[in-house]
Amino acid sequence: MIRNIIFDWSGTLVDDLPAVWQATNHVLVQAGREPLTLERFRAEFCLPFTRFYERHLPEVGIPQLEQWFHAHFRTTQGSVVALPHAGAFLEFCRARGVRRFLLSALPPAYFAAQAEATGFGSFIERPYLGVVDKTGRIRELLAENQLNPAETLFIGDMQHDIETARHGGVHSCAVLTGYNGLEQLRASGPDCIVEHLGELRGLLSAGDWAWPPAPAGGGPARGAAGVEARGPVATVGALIADDAGRVLLVRTHKWSDRWGIPGGKIKWGEDSLAALRREILEETQLTLTDIRFELVQDCIHPPEFYRDAHFLLLNYTARVSGAPRVVLNDEARDFQWLPAAEALALPLNQPTRVLLEAVLARTAGR
C-alpha cells in the first residue's frame, strides 16, 4: 500500500516546458547555435541537464550556460502554470494522510515563486531542490524521512525520474504531461504510465492505494472462473471538415504524440451520435453538422496508445460552418487544419490513417 509519494515538479505538477524550451534556445543562440523546435527539444532534453549541454555545447562551461539560461528564464517564469488535475491530486493525497515530498532540479528561488503562484507549496512536507542528479539523493531522502521504499511511490515525467525510483527501490509512475514522450517513458520501464494525475487518482481510489494498480481498461478483468467481465471499449470520433475543405487533426500525448481525430468513449445509455456531439464539443468546442457514418474499426492492442487497450472505433465525417474557433481541452496539446490529402504526410496514428484513406478513396470515386 502506498503511504508516501515523492513528486517531480516540472512536467508533473506544473507546466514549465514552454519557459524552459525558450530559455534553452536562448542559451543555444548565445553560443551561436540554431534554436531547437519544441519537438526536437522534447526528444533530446534529458536529466541530468549537464548531459544535454555536453552533447550540444561541450565547449561552453556550465557557469556560462547557467548564466545565459537563468537570465532568460527569469523573464518567462510567469508563464509557468499548474497542470490540470495536479491540485486535485495533491488534495486527494492530503485527505488520505499520504506523506508528500518533492525531488526536483528546480532551484529554490524558482520553486518559491512557482509554489506561491500555484498554491502547491503547502502540500509538500519537505522539498529537495536544486538536485542535478536525483539518483544521488533518493536514498538520502528515504533515510532522512524514515520512508519504507515498499510504501513509497515516485511520480515523474522523465526517464531520469524512473531511473531514480529504481535506484531508490521505490515504486514508479510516469505521467505524459511533461518533457518525455511515450516511447521514451516506456523504455525506462515504469510500473505504470498514466495520461495525467487525474487518471492516477482514479486508479489509486479503485485499488484503495494498493500497488501496482489495476489497469484502467488496459485489459480484461476476469472473475474466479477466468471469464472476461469487460469487453472492448466503444468510442466515437470524427474527421471534421471546414467550409474550405480542410480537415481538423489533433495531437495527444496518449497516442505517442501522433496526429489523430477528436473523439472519445460512449457513455452507458448514450447513443453514438449524442456521444460524438458531446465529445467533439468537450474537446474542441465545435458544433457538428452533416454527420455521416464512415466505418467501424477494431483497434486491439494498439502499440501507439499509452496503455494496452481494445477499442471498437465508430468513425464518422462531419462539417463545421463559418470560421470555426477550436478550443482544446486538456486531452490534446495541438491542432491544425489542412487539406485531407496533405494530412497523409503527417505522423498519424494508424486508425486515423485508415479512416483518412477510406474517406479520400470514397470522395475520389464520386
C-alpha positions in Angstrom: 0.0 0.0 0.0 1.2 3.5 -0.9 1.8 5.7 2.2 4.4 8.1 0.8 4.7 10.0 -2.6 7.8 11.7 -4.0 6.9 14.1 -6.7 8.9 15.6 -9.5 7.9 19.2 -10.1 8.4 20.3 -13.7 6.1 18.4 -16.1 4.5 16.5 -13.2 2.8 19.2 -11.1 3.5 22.3 -13.2 3.8 23.1 -16.9 7.1 24.9 -17.4 8.0 23.3 -20.7 7.5 26.4 -22.8 9.6 28.6 -20.5 12.4 26.0 -20.2 12.4 25.5 -24.0 12.6 29.2 -24.7 15.4 29.7 -22.2 17.3 26.7 -23.6 17.0 28.2 -27.1 18.4 31.4 -25.7 21.4 29.6 -24.5 21.9 27.9 -27.9 21.6 31.2 -29.8 24.0 32.9 -27.4 26.5 30.2 -28.2 26.0 30.6 -31.9 23.8 27.5 -32.4 20.4 27.1 -34.1 17.4 27.0 -31.8 15.6 23.7 -31.4 12.0 23.1 -32.4 9.8 22.1 -29.5 9.6 18.5 -30.8 13.3 18.2 -31.1 13.8 19.7 -27.7 11.4 17.2 -26.1 13.1 14.4 -27.9 16.7 15.4 -26.8 16.4 17.1 -23.5 17.4 14.9 -20.6 18.4 14.9 -16.9 20.9 15.5 -15.5 20.7 18.6 -17.8 24.6 18.6 -17.9 24.3 15.6 -20.3 22.2 17.7 -22.7 24.7 20.5 -22.8 27.7 18.1 -23.0 26.1 16.9 -26.2 25.1 20.3 -27.7 27.7 22.7 -26.3 30.7 20.8 -25.0 33.0 23.8 -25.4 31.0 26.1 -23.1 31.4 25.8 -19.3 28.4 25.2 -17.0 28.7 28.6 -15.2 28.3 30.4 -18.5 25.4 28.2 -19.6 23.6 28.7 -16.4 24.1 32.5 -16.6 22.6 32.6 -20.0 19.7 30.2 -19.1 18.7 31.9 -15.9 18.9 35.4 -17.4 16.2 34.4 -19.8 14.2 32.1 -17.6 13.5 34.8 -15.1 11.7 36.7 -17.8 9.5 33.8 -18.8 8.8 32.2 -15.4 5.5 33.9 -15.2 4.1 31.6 -17.9 4.5 28.6 -15.6 1.1 27.2 -14.5 -0.3 24.3 -12.6 -1.0 21.2 -14.7 -4.6 20.1 -14.9 -5.5 17.6 -12.2 -2.4 18.4 -10.1 -4.1 20.4 -7.4 -7.0 17.9 -7.0 -4.4 15.1 -6.8 -2.5 16.9 -4.0 -5.7 17.5 -2.1 -6.6 13.8 -2.6 -3.2 12.7 -1.1 -3.5 15.1 1.8 -7.0 13.9 2.6 -5.7 10.3 2.7 -2.8 11.2 5.0 -0.2 10.3 2.5 3.1 12.0 3.1 4.3 14.2 0.2 7.8 15.1 -0.8 9.5 16.8 -3.7 12.7 15.8 -5.5 13.5 18.3 -8.3 16.3 20.0 -10.2 14.4 23.3 -9.8 16.4 26.0 -7.9 14.9 27.0 -4.6 14.1 30.6 -5.7 12.1 29.4 -8.7 10.3 26.9 -6.5 9.3 29.6 -4.1 7.8 31.7 -6.8 6.0 28.9 -8.6 4.8 27.3 -5.3 3.2 30.6 -4.3 1.6 31.1 -7.7 0.1 27.6 -7.8 -0.6 27.3 -4.1 1.2 23.9 -4.1 3.8 24.8 -1.5 1.7 23.9 1.5 1.1 20.4 0.2 4.8 19.5 0.2 6.1 18.2 3.6 9.7 18.6 2.5 11.1 19.8 -0.8 14.5 18.6 -2.1 15.5 21.3 -4.6 18.4 22.1 -7.0 19.1 18.4 -7.3 21.0 17.9 -10.6 21.2 14.1 -10.4 18.2 12.7 -8.5 19.7 9.2 -8.3 22.3 10.6 -5.9 19.7 11.9 -3.4 16.8 9.5 -3.4 18.2 7.2 -0.8 19.1 10.1 1.4 15.5 11.4 1.1 14.2 8.0 2.1 16.6 7.7 5.1 16.1 11.2 6.4 12.3 10.8 6.5 12.2 7.2 7.5 10.3 6.1 4.5 9.7 2.5 3.7 10.6 2.0 0.0 7.9 -0.6 -0.4 5.3 2.0 0.6 6.7 4.8 -1.5 5.8 6.0 -5.0 7.9 8.3 -7.2 5.8 10.2 -9.8 7.7 11.9 -12.7 7.6 12.8 -16.4 11.1 11.8 -17.5 13.3 8.8 -17.8 15.6 10.1 -15.1 12.7 10.1 -12.7 12.0 6.4 -13.4 15.7 5.6 -13.1 15.8 7.4 -9.8 12.8 5.4 -8.5 14.6 2.2 -9.4 17.8 3.4 -7.8 15.9 4.0 -4.6 14.0 0.8 -4.7 10.6 2.6 -4.7 7.6 2.2 -7.0 7.3 4.4 -10.1 4.6 6.1 -12.1 5.3 8.0 -15.3 2.9 10.8 -16.4 2.5 12.0 -20.0 2.1 15.7 -19.1 5.7 16.7 -19.3 9.0 16.5 -21.2 9.4 12.9 -22.3 7.1 11.2 -24.8 5.5 7.8 -24.6 8.3 5.9 -26.3 11.0 7.4 -24.0 9.0 6.6 -20.9 8.2 3.0 -22.0 11.9 2.5 -22.5 12.6 3.4 -18.9 10.2 0.7 -17.6 8.0 2.4 -15.0 5.5 0.4 -13.0 2.7 2.2 -14.9 2.1 5.1 -17.3 -0.8 7.4 -16.9 -2.1 10.2 -19.1 -2.3 12.6 -16.1 -2.7 12.7 -12.4 -6.4 12.5 -12.7 -6.1 9.0 -14.1 -3.7 8.0 -11.3 -6.2 9.3 -8.7 -8.8 7.0 -10.2 -6.5 4.0 -10.2 -5.5 4.6 -6.6 -9.1 5.1 -5.4 -10.3 1.9 -7.2 -7.5 -0.1 -5.6 -7.6 1.5 -2.1 -4.0 2.6 -2.7 -2.7 -0.8 -3.4 0.3 -1.0 -5.8 0.6 -1.8 -8.6 -2.8 -0.5 -9.5 -5.3 -2.5 -11.5 -5.4 -1.4 -15.2 -7.9 1.2 -16.2 -9.4 -0.5 -19.2 -6.0 -1.8 -20.1 -7.0 -5.5 -20.3 -9.8 -7.8 -19.5 -11.0 -8.1 -15.9 -11.5 -11.8 -15.0 -13.6 -13.5 -12.4 -12.7 -16.6 -10.4 -13.6 -18.8 -13.3 -11.4 -16.8 -15.7 -14.4 -15.4 -17.6 -13.9 -11.9 -19.1 -16.0 -9.4 -17.2 -15.3 -6.5 -19.5 -15.4 -6.2 -23.3 -13.9 -3.7 -25.8 -14.4 0.0 -25.2 -16.7 1.6 -27.7 -15.6 5.0 -28.9 -16.7 7.6 -31.5 -14.6 10.0 -33.5 -15.0 12.3 -36.5 -12.9 13.6 -39.4 -14.2 17.2 -39.3 -14.0 19.5 -42.4 -14.5 23.2 -42.6 -16.0 25.2 -45.5 -12.7 25.4 -47.2 -12.5 21.6 -47.3 -9.7 21.4 -44.7 -9.8 18.7 -42.0 -9.1 19.1 -38.3 -6.4 16.9 -36.7 -5.3 17.0 -33.1 -2.2 15.7 -31.4 -2.2 13.9 -28.0 0.4 12.5 -25.7 -1.5 9.3 -25.2 -1.3 8.4 -28.9 2.5 8.8 -28.9 2.2 12.4 -29.9 0.8 11.3 -33.3 -1.9 13.2 -35.1 -5.5 11.9 -35.0 -9.1 12.9 -34.9 -11.0 14.1 -31.8 -13.4 11.8 -30.1 -13.9 9.6 -27.1 -15.8 6.9 -25.2 -19.6 6.3 -25.4 -21.2 6.6 -22.0 -23.6 4.0 -20.7 -27.1 4.7 -22.0 -25.8 7.2 -24.6 -26.4 6.7 -28.3 -23.4 7.0 -30.6 -24.4 10.3 -32.3 -25.1 12.0 -29.0 -21.7 10.7 -27.7 -20.0 12.1 -30.8 -21.5 15.6 -30.5 -20.7 15.7 -26.8 -17.1 14.5 -27.2 -16.3 16.9 -30.0 -17.9 19.8 -28.1 -15.9 18.9 -24.9 -12.6 18.5 -26.8 -12.8 21.3 -29.4 -15.9 23.5 -28.6 -17.1 22.8 -32.2 -20.7 22.0 -33.1 -21.1 19.5 -35.9 -23.3 19.4 -38.9 -23.7 16.9 -41.8 -22.6 13.9 -39.7 -22.1 10.8 -41.8 -21.0 7.3 -40.6 -18.0 6.1 -42.4 -16.7 2.8 -41.0 -16.0 0.8 -37.8 -12.5 -0.3 -36.8 -11.2 -3.0 -34.5 -8.3 -1.5 -32.5 -6.8 -4.2 -30.5 -3.5 -3.8 -28.5 -2.6 -0.6 -30.4 1.2 0.0 -30.0 0.8 3.7 -30.3 -1.5 4.1 -27.4 0.0 4.7 -24.0 -1.5 1.6 -22.4 -2.8 -1.8 -23.6 -6.4 -1.4 -24.8 -9.1 -2.9 -27.0 -11.3 -0.3 -28.7 -14.2 -0.5 -31.1 -13.9 2.7 -33.1 -17.0 4.2 -34.7 -15.7 6.6 -37.3 -17.7 9.5 -38.8 -17.2 12.5 -41.0 -18.8 15.9 -40.2 -18.6 19.6 -41.1 -18.4 22.9 -39.2 -19.6 26.1 -40.7 -18.2 29.6 -40.8 -14.9 30.4 -39.2 -14.5 27.6 -36.7 -12.7 28.5 -33.5 -11.1 25.4 -31.9 -10.6 25.5 -28.1 -8.8 22.4 -26.9 -9.4 20.9 -23.5 -6.5 19.2 -21.6 -6.7 16.0 -23.7 -4.9 17.4 -26.8 -1.9 19.7 -27.0 -2.0 20.9 -30.6 -4.3 21.1 -33.6 -4.2 22.1 -37.3 -6.5 22.4 -40.3 -5.1 21.2 -43.6 -6.3 19.6 -46.9 -7.1 15.9 -46.4 -4.5 14.7 -49.0 -1.8 16.7 -47.2 -2.7 15.2 -43.9 -1.5 11.8 -45.1 2.1 13.1 -44.9 1.8 13.7 -41.1 2.8 11.1 -38.5 -0.8 9.9 -38.0 -1.9 7.2 -35.6 -2.9 4.1 -37.5 -6.7 4.3 -37.1 -6.8 7.9 -38.3 -4.7 6.9 -41.4 -7.2 4.1 -42.2 -10.1 6.5 -41.9 -8.5 9.2 -43.9 -7.5 6.9 -46.7 -11.1 5.5 -46.8 -12.6 8.9 -47.0 -10.2 10.0 -49.7 -11.0 6.9 -51.7 -14.7 7.4 -51.4 -14.6 11.0 -52.4 -12.3 10.3 -55.4 -14.8 7.8 -56.7 -17.7 10.2 -56.9 
